[in-house]
Amino acid sequence: MQDYRSVIDELLSSSGIVVNGSNPWDIRIHDDRTYSRVFRDKSLGLGESYMDGWWDCAQVDELIHRLLITRADRNLRGGLRSLVPAIQLFLLNCQTVSRSKQVAERHYDLGNELFFTFLDSYNQYSCGYFNGTGDLEEAQQHKMELICKKLSLNKNDHVLDIGFGWGGLARYMAENYGCTVTGVNISQEQIRFAREWCQNLPVHVLHQDYREVQGVFDKIVSVGMFEHVGRKNYRIYMETAHRCLKDGGIFLLHTIGINESARDTDPWMHKYIFPNGELPSIAQVTRAAEGLFVLEDLHNLGPHYEKTLLAWNRRFQEGWPQLEEKYGNRFKRMWEYYLLSCAGAFRARYMQIWQFVLTKPFTPQPACRC
């Protein structure tokens, strides 16, 4: 235990973090088993020991921010359990049509009452755009409007929304631009809600994997879904979008990403929040799109996600009393750790939010043989 303690204490100290210190980002350890657990299982152990109440911190987001900017995560070797997700992602296609349903069942189908406690009125479970506002509601509408402008939407458009969530963006586009939207999703909870919420609008809701989509559309949008595609399917995803987009059409891809192409994933996030998820790099996205699309614009909204996550956590804490009986305290600690650790990662610029605007070139017509 003493060896574990000295290693962890030194690691934290190098990041300006003191055990049982007075700063809001200092860690307060309630159970000494935290040391061996973190030493053995790295980020998995850190997250699990927080869920179990073994340690606390007044500002978890700032704790994670400091650990990441000093690259402390690279200085502590993880145990075998922390390597399992990386090995699986390397050897297997964890996002086949059948396996892709795991994230819907284990995350998005947790219950609409959970998500609606902290989301805005359009149920946007993605980064807001805090351009001239500090209000989450306005920031999410700014984000949707930004997307619509980049797509050059008009009333004659038929838009494909890949992974459309609870239908908020589809509803916004139909209400404000008069266009027709077809949304595809694999979450049962989200589909049931969206079909009722959008029933009087030109919004068609399909229970389909993106690889099964048929038809040709004027525009395509995908927000917060590419993180679930997986590196072995990036090219398939782009080929599907290419097949479904008319010549000259616009495709907007909004995704979380990381600065370097990685061969691993965070084991805690994989186990508890987004099973089989992978964050792409710019190189991986553009390589997958090469020869299919023209990259017209790339916009980084990364700093806006820190604000979004902190707003979600505040609303989650305020709404917790109505969730407590169903979900329990360990879930609460898991969820707040998820939101706050992600906020810290965006503050450290460890993760980014990119909006790629892509267009499909016109297909050359065969020469006329007269």
C-alpha positions as CSV (number, residue, x, y, z in Angstrom):
1,M,0.0,0.0,0.0
2,Q,2.8,2.4,0.9
3,D,4.4,2.0,-2.5
4,Y,1.1,2.6,-4.2
5,R,0.5,5.7,-2.0
6,S,3.9,7.2,-2.8
7,V,3.5,6.7,-6.5
8,I,0.0,8.2,-6.7
9,D,0.9,11.1,-4.3
10,E,3.8,12.0,-6.5
11,L,1.7,11.7,-9.7
12,L,-0.9,14.0,-8.2
13,S,1.6,16.4,-6.9
14,S,3.2,16.8,-10.4
15,S,-0.3,18.0,-11.5
16,G,-0.6,20.5,-8.6
17,I,-3.1,18.2,-6.8
18,V,-2.7,17.6,-3.1
19,V,-4.3,14.7,-1.2
20,N,-6.7,16.1,1.4
21,G,-5.6,19.6,0.4
22,S,-7.6,22.9,0.6
23,N,-7.9,23.7,-3.1
24,P,-11.2,22.8,-4.8
25,W,-9.4,20.5,-7.3
26,D,-7.6,18.6,-4.5
27,I,-8.7,15.0,-3.9
28,R,-10.0,13.9,-0.6
29,I,-9.5,10.1,-0.1
30,H,-11.9,8.3,2.2
31,D,-10.7,4.8,1.6
32,D,-7.0,3.9,1.3
33,R,-7.8,1.1,-1.1
34,T,-8.1,3.9,-3.7
35,Y,-4.4,3.9,-4.1
36,S,-4.0,0.3,-5.2
37,R,-7.1,0.5,-7.3
38,V,-5.9,3.5,-9.3
39,F,-2.4,2.1,-9.5
40,R,-3.7,-1.2,-10.9
41,D,-6.5,0.0,-13.2
42,K,-5.6,3.5,-14.1
43,S,-8.6,5.6,-15.3
44,L,-10.9,2.6,-14.8
45,G,-9.9,2.4,-11.1
46,L,-10.1,6.2,-10.7
47,G,-13.7,6.3,-12.0
48,E,-14.9,3.2,-10.2
49,S,-13.4,4.2,-6.8
50,Y,-15.3,7.6,-7.2
51,M,-18.5,5.7,-8.0
52,D,-18.0,3.7,-4.8
53,G,-17.5,6.8,-2.7
54,W,-13.8,6.1,-1.9
55,W,-12.8,9.7,-2.8
56,D,-14.3,13.1,-3.5
57,C,-13.3,16.3,-5.0
58,A,-15.1,19.7,-5.0
59,Q,-14.2,20.2,-8.7
60,V,-13.8,16.9,-10.5
61,D,-13.6,18.7,-13.8
62,E,-10.6,20.7,-12.7
63,L,-9.0,17.6,-11.2
64,I,-9.2,15.8,-14.6
65,H,-8.1,19.0,-16.5
66,R,-4.9,19.2,-14.4
67,L,-4.2,15.5,-14.8
68,L,-4.6,15.7,-18.6
69,I,-2.6,18.9,-19.2
70,T,0.4,17.4,-17.3
71,R,-0.1,14.1,-19.2
72,A,-0.3,12.3,-15.8
73,D,-2.5,9.6,-17.5
74,R,0.6,8.5,-19.5
75,N,2.8,8.3,-16.5
76,L,0.8,5.6,-14.6
77,R,0.8,2.1,-16.2
78,G,-2.5,0.5,-16.2
79,G,-3.3,-3.1,-15.4
80,L,-4.6,-5.8,-17.7
81,R,-8.3,-4.8,-17.2
82,S,-7.5,-1.4,-18.7
83,L,-6.1,-3.0,-21.8
84,V,-9.2,-5.2,-22.6
85,P,-11.2,-2.5,-24.5
86,A,-8.2,-1.5,-26.6
87,I,-7.5,-5.2,-27.5
88,Q,-11.1,-5.7,-28.4
89,L,-11.2,-2.7,-30.7
90,F,-8.0,-3.7,-32.4
91,L,-8.9,-7.3,-33.0
92,L,-12.7,-7.1,-33.5
93,N,-15.3,-5.0,-35.3
94,C,-17.2,-3.9,-32.2
95,Q,-19.7,-1.9,-34.2
96,T,-21.2,-4.5,-36.5
97,V,-25.0,-4.1,-37.0
98,S,-25.8,-6.4,-34.2
99,R,-23.1,-5.1,-31.7
100,S,-23.9,-1.5,-32.4
101,K,-27.2,-2.0,-30.5
102,Q,-25.3,-2.3,-27.2
103,V,-24.8,1.5,-26.8
104,A,-28.5,2.1,-27.4
105,E,-29.6,-0.5,-24.9
106,R,-27.0,0.5,-22.2
107,H,-27.0,4.3,-22.6
108,Y,-29.6,5.9,-24.7
109,D,-32.4,3.6,-23.4
110,L,-31.6,4.4,-19.8
111,G,-34.9,6.3,-19.6
112,N,-36.1,9.6,-21.1
113,E,-36.8,11.1,-17.7
114,L,-33.0,11.0,-17.0
115,F,-32.0,12.9,-20.1
116,F,-34.9,15.3,-20.1
117,T,-33.9,16.4,-16.5
118,F,-30.8,18.1,-17.9
119,L,-31.3,18.7,-21.6
120,D,-32.8,21.7,-23.3
121,S,-36.4,21.8,-24.7
122,Y,-35.2,20.4,-28.0
123,N,-33.4,17.5,-26.2
124,Q,-30.1,18.2,-27.8
125,Y,-27.6,15.7,-26.4
126,S,-24.6,17.3,-28.1
127,C,-22.5,20.4,-27.8
128,G,-24.3,23.8,-27.7
129,Y,-23.0,26.9,-29.4
130,F,-22.5,29.6,-26.7
131,N,-22.1,32.4,-29.2
132,G,-23.2,35.6,-27.4
133,T,-25.0,33.7,-24.7
134,G,-24.4,31.8,-21.4
135,D,-27.8,30.1,-21.5
136,L,-28.0,26.4,-22.5
137,E,-31.4,26.8,-24.2
138,E,-30.2,29.6,-26.5
139,A,-26.8,27.9,-27.1
140,Q,-28.6,24.8,-28.4
141,Q,-30.8,26.8,-30.7
142,H,-27.7,28.6,-31.9
143,K,-26.1,25.3,-32.7
144,M,-29.1,24.0,-34.6
145,E,-29.3,27.3,-36.6
146,L,-25.6,27.1,-37.3
147,I,-26.1,23.6,-38.8
148,C,-29.0,24.7,-40.9
149,K,-27.1,27.6,-42.3
150,K,-24.1,25.4,-43.2
151,L,-26.5,23.0,-44.9
152,S,-28.1,25.9,-46.9
153,L,-31.5,24.4,-46.0
154,N,-34.6,25.3,-48.0
155,K,-38.2,24.1,-48.0
156,N,-37.5,21.8,-51.0
157,D,-34.8,19.8,-49.3
158,H,-35.3,16.2,-48.1
159,V,-32.7,15.7,-45.3
160,L,-31.3,12.5,-43.9
161,D,-30.5,12.8,-40.2
162,I,-28.3,9.9,-39.2
163,G,-28.6,9.0,-35.5
164,F,-31.2,11.7,-34.9
165,G,-31.6,11.2,-31.1
166,W,-35.0,12.3,-29.8
167,G,-35.7,14.2,-33.0
168,G,-35.0,17.7,-31.8
169,L,-32.8,18.8,-34.8
170,A,-35.3,17.2,-37.2
171,R,-38.1,19.1,-35.6
172,Y,-36.2,22.3,-35.7
173,M,-35.4,22.0,-39.4
174,A,-39.0,21.1,-40.3
175,E,-40.5,23.9,-38.2
176,N,-38.1,26.6,-39.2
177,Y,-37.2,25.7,-42.8
178,G,-40.2,23.7,-44.0
179,C,-38.0,20.8,-45.2
180,T,-38.7,17.1,-45.0
181,V,-36.6,15.0,-42.7
182,T,-36.0,11.3,-42.5
183,G,-34.3,10.3,-39.3
184,V,-32.7,6.9,-38.6
185,N,-31.9,5.6,-35.1
186,I,-31.5,2.3,-33.2
187,S,-32.6,3.5,-29.8
188,Q,-36.1,2.2,-28.9
189,E,-36.7,5.0,-26.3
190,Q,-35.7,7.8,-28.6
191,I,-37.7,6.4,-31.5
192,R,-40.9,6.1,-29.5
193,F,-40.6,9.7,-28.3
194,A,-39.6,11.2,-31.6
195,R,-42.5,9.6,-33.5
196,E,-45.0,11.1,-31.1
197,W,-43.3,14.5,-30.8
198,C,-42.9,15.0,-34.6
199,Q,-46.1,13.3,-35.7
200,N,-47.6,16.5,-37.2
201,L,-44.5,17.5,-39.1
202,P,-42.9,16.2,-42.3
203,V,-40.5,14.1,-40.2
204,H,-40.2,10.3,-40.9
205,V,-38.7,8.2,-38.1
206,L,-37.0,4.9,-39.1
207,H,-35.7,2.2,-36.8
208,Q,-32.6,1.4,-38.9
209,D,-28.9,1.1,-38.7
210,Y,-27.2,3.7,-40.9
211,R,-25.8,0.9,-43.1
212,E,-29.4,-0.1,-44.0
213,V,-30.6,3.3,-45.3
214,Q,-32.0,3.4,-48.8
215,G,-32.8,6.4,-51.0
216,V,-31.1,9.6,-52.2
217,F,-31.3,12.8,-50.2
218,D,-30.6,16.5,-50.9
219,K,-28.7,17.0,-47.6
220,I,-27.3,14.7,-44.8
221,V,-26.6,15.7,-41.2
222,S,-25.2,13.6,-38.5
223,V,-24.7,15.0,-35.0
224,G,-23.0,13.1,-32.2
225,M,-23.3,9.7,-33.8
226,F,-19.9,9.2,-35.5
227,E,-18.3,8.5,-32.1
228,H,-20.2,5.1,-32.2
229,V,-19.1,4.0,-35.7
230,G,-15.7,2.6,-34.9
231,R,-12.5,2.8,-36.9
232,K,-13.2,-0.4,-38.8
233,N,-16.4,1.1,-40.2
234,Y,-15.3,4.7,-40.9
235,R,-15.0,4.1,-44.6
236,I,-18.3,2.1,-44.7
237,Y,-20.0,5.1,-43.0
238,M,-18.7,7.5,-45.6
239,E,-19.5,5.3,-48.5
240,T,-23.1,5.0,-47.1
241,A,-23.4,8.8,-46.9
242,H,-22.0,9.1,-50.4
243,R,-24.5,6.6,-51.7
244,C,-27.4,8.4,-50.1
245,L,-26.5,11.9,-51.1
246,K,-27.4,13.4,-54.4
247,D,-24.7,14.9,-56.6
248,G,-23.8,18.4,-55.4
249,G,-25.4,17.7,-52.0
250,I,-24.1,18.8,-48.6
251,F,-23.2,16.5,-45.8
252,L,-22.5,18.0,-42.3
253,L,-20.8,15.7,-39.8
254,H,-20.7,16.9,-36.2
255,T,-18.5,14.7,-34.0
256,I,-16.3,14.6,-30.9
257,G,-12.7,13.9,-31.8
258,I,-9.2,13.7,-30.4
259,N,-6.0,15.3,-31.5
260,E,-4.1,12.1,-32.3
261,S,-5.2,8.9,-34.0
262,A,-5.5,6.4,-31.1
263,R,-5.5,2.7,-30.8
264,D,-7.2,2.5,-27.5
265,T,-10.2,3.9,-25.7
266,D,-10.9,5.0,-22.1
267,P,-11.7,1.8,-20.2
268,W,-14.1,3.5,-17.7
269,M,-16.0,5.3,-20.5
270,H,-16.2,2.0,-22.4
271,K,-17.5,0.0,-19.5
272,Y,-20.0,2.5,-18.0
273,I,-21.0,5.1,-20.5
274,F,-20.4,4.4,-24.2
275,P,-19.6,0.7,-24.9
276,N,-17.5,0.2,-28.0
277,G,-17.2,3.9,-28.6
278,E,-14.2,5.4,-30.4
279,L,-13.2,9.0,-30.9
280,P,-11.7,9.8,-34.3
281,S,-8.9,12.1,-35.3
282,I,-9.2,14.6,-38.2
283,A,-6.8,12.3,-40.1
284,Q,-9.1,9.3,-39.7
285,V,-12.2,11.3,-40.7
286,T,-10.6,12.8,-43.8
287,R,-9.0,9.5,-44.8
288,A,-12.4,7.8,-44.7
289,A,-13.9,10.6,-46.8
290,E,-11.0,10.7,-49.3
291,G,-12.2,10.2,-52.9
292,L,-15.8,10.5,-51.9
293,F,-16.3,14.1,-50.7
294,V,-14.9,17.6,-51.0
295,L,-14.1,19.1,-47.6
296,E,-15.6,22.6,-47.7
297,D,-15.2,23.7,-44.1
298,L,-14.0,22.5,-40.7
299,H,-15.1,24.2,-37.6
300,N,-13.9,23.4,-34.0
301,L,-16.5,24.0,-31.3
302,G,-14.5,22.3,-28.6
303,P,-14.5,25.1,-26.0
304,H,-18.3,25.2,-26.2
305,Y,-18.6,21.6,-25.0
306,E,-17.0,22.4,-21.6
307,K,-19.8,24.9,-21.1
308,T,-22.4,22.5,-22.3
309,L,-21.3,19.7,-19.9
310,L,-21.1,22.0,-16.9
311,A,-24.6,23.3,-17.7
312,W,-25.9,19.7,-18.0
313,N,-24.3,18.8,-14.6
314,R,-25.9,21.7,-12.9
315,R,-29.3,20.8,-14.2
316,F,-28.7,17.1,-13.4
317,Q,-27.9,18.0,-9.8
318,E,-31.0,20.2,-9.6
319,G,-33.2,17.5,-11.0
320,W,-31.7,14.6,-9.1
321,P,-34.4,14.4,-6.3
322,Q,-37.0,13.1,-8.9
323,L,-34.5,10.5,-10.2
324,E,-33.0,9.3,-6.9
325,E,-35.4,6.5,-6.2
326,K,-35.1,4.9,-9.6
327,Y,-31.4,5.2,-10.2
328,G,-29.6,5.3,-6.8
329,N,-26.5,7.0,-5.4
330,R,-23.9,5.0,-7.3
331,F,-25.5,5.9,-10.6
332,K,-25.6,9.5,-9.5
333,R,-21.8,9.5,-8.8
334,M,-21.2,7.7,-12.1
335,W,-23.2,10.2,-14.1
336,E,-21.7,13.3,-12.5
337,Y,-18.2,11.8,-12.9
338,Y,-19.0,11.3,-16.6
339,L,-20.2,14.8,-17.2
340,L,-17.5,16.5,-15.1
341,S,-14.5,14.4,-16.4
342,C,-15.6,15.2,-19.9
343,A,-15.8,18.9,-19.1
344,G,-12.2,18.7,-17.8
345,A,-11.0,16.9,-20.9
346,F,-12.5,19.6,-23.2
347,R,-11.0,22.3,-20.9
348,A,-7.6,20.6,-21.4
349,R,-8.2,20.5,-25.2
350,Y,-7.7,16.8,-25.0
351,M,-11.0,16.4,-26.9
352,Q,-12.5,18.5,-29.6
353,I,-15.9,19.0,-31.4
354,W,-15.6,19.2,-35.1
355,Q,-18.2,20.1,-37.7
356,F,-17.1,18.9,-41.1
357,V,-19.0,20.4,-44.1
358,L,-18.6,18.0,-47.1
359,T,-20.0,18.1,-50.6
360,K,-20.5,15.3,-53.1
361,P,-19.0,16.1,-56.5
362,F,-21.1,15.7,-59.6
363,T,-20.6,12.3,-61.2
364,P,-19.2,12.6,-64.7
365,Q,-21.6,11.6,-67.4
366,P,-20.5,9.1,-70.0
367,A,-19.5,10.7,-73.2
368,C,-22.2,10.6,-75.9
369,R,-21.4,8.3,-78.8
370,C,-23.1,10.0,-81.7
